[in-house]
Structure formats: structure tokens, C-alpha cells
């Protein structure tokens, strides 16, 4: 179906001349807002999660790393990154970086059997590979 069937003959050479300027402005505005929103949601260095090295350096500097050296901490970070699901990993790394106690949030996660199994695997893998 031709969308320009109802356009007068003066529009035959340039179909856009039949479209009102207000409509074109609205379309352009919607397009620009969509592109702007997309750009704002892309990760940038300023809002990206800190690296394992940054997390460990901060945790050690604040005296929260117990007996871990920087290399041991980074090893544990890598193990957690591989072993844990995103929801658990996010809470763990937030705890390490900010010093927050996220245990209440961990206990509220769905499927506690999965959570406990992954934390146990993390502890065993960390002990076997990082010390």
C-alpha cells in the first residue's frame, strides 16, 4: 500500500513536502531524545565498576583485608568473579569496596541453597588457588 496515495500532485516529486513541519520537528525531537538516552545508559569510565585491583587497594588501605596481601586479594577477586552469579558477586564486591555489611541482602536473595553453595565453592576455590 502506498502511503502517499492521498497526497496532492504537487507532492509527487517530493513526498516530504506533504508532511507538516511540526510533524518533522516531533520526529527529529524523538530521534534526538532516543539517541541521548542511549548514550546516557552506556557505561563510561566514570560510572563503571571499580577493577579488582582498585577494590583490593581500597580495602587494604582501609584495613579491611585481614591478612590478605594485594596479590592474594586480587586472586580472591578473580575467583569470585568466575564462581559467583552476578547478584552475589555484586553484593560481595560492594561490601569489599565500600565496607558495607550486605549479609541481610545476601540472606534475602532467592534460592538460598544456590547462594550458600556458591559461597562455599568460592571459599574452597579461594583457599585452594590463592594461598
N, C-alpha and C positions, 0 to 999 in steps of 0.2 A: 504494500500500500504506500502510495506516495504521500508524504506528509505535507507537501506544498500544493496539493490539488486545489485548495481554496484560495491560493494567493492570486492577486490580480496579475495581468500580463506584464506590468512594469517590474514584477519580481522575477520574471522568468530567467533573466541573465544573472541575477544576484539574489538568491533566496534569503540571505541575511538582511537585505533591505526591507523585507516584510516583517522582521522581528522588531518589536519595540525596543528602544534604547534602555528603558527601565528594566526589561527582562534581561538584556545582555549585562547590565550592571549587576543584577542579582546573581546571575550565573557566575560572573567574574568574582564577586564577593564570596560566594560559597566555595569556589575553587581555591581562592587565596586562604580562606579560613581553614579549609581541609588540609592544605599543604602546611600551613603554620602549625596546626595541631599535630600533624605527623612529625614535623621537625622537633617540636617540644617534647614528644614522647620518646624520641630516640635517645639512647644512652650517650652521655657525654662524659669526659673525664671528671668533671666536677661532681656529677651525681652517680658515678659508677661506684660499685662496692670496693672497699679497700682490698689490696692484694694480701696474700698470706704473709708476706714479709712486713707489710705495714701493720697488720693486725698483731703479729708477734712482737715487733719492735715496741709498739704502744703498750702491749700487755706486760712486757718485761720492764719497760721504763716506769710503769706504774706499780711494779712489784707484785703482779698478779700471776706470774708464770710459774710459781712454786720453784721447782728445781730445774726447769727446762732451760736449756741454752737456746739461742736463736735458731740454730740448725735443728735441734730436737723439736722445737715449737713448729717450725716450718714443715718438718716431716709429719707431725701430727695433723697439721692443717691439710696437707696433701692427702693423708689417709682419710680424714673426714670428708674431704671434697669428693673422693671416689666412693666411699662406703655409704654415706648418708643420703637420704632423699632430701629434696630441696627444702621442705618445711622444717625438718630437724636441723639441717645444715644452717639455715638462715638464723634460727634461734641460737644455735651454738656459736656461730661467728659473731653475732650481735653481742652475745654475752662476753666473748673474748675481747672484742674491740671496745665495747662501752662499759664493761664491768657490771652489766645488769644481770640480775638473777631471773632467768627465764624458766625456772623449773615449773612454776604454775602453768605457764603457757605450754610447756612440753607435756605436762600431765593432761592438758585439755585437748591435745591432738587426737584425731580419730585413730582407731585401731592401735591401741596401746601395746598389743603384742608385737606389732611391726616395729613400733618405736623402741621398745625395750630390746628386741632382737638386734636392731641396727646399732644401738648404743653399746651393746655387749660386743658385737663384731668390731666396732670402732675401737673399743678398749683393747681387745685381744690383738687386732691388727697393728695398732699403735705400739703396743708392748713388743710385739714380735719384730716390727720393722724399724722402729725409731730409737731404740735404746741400746 
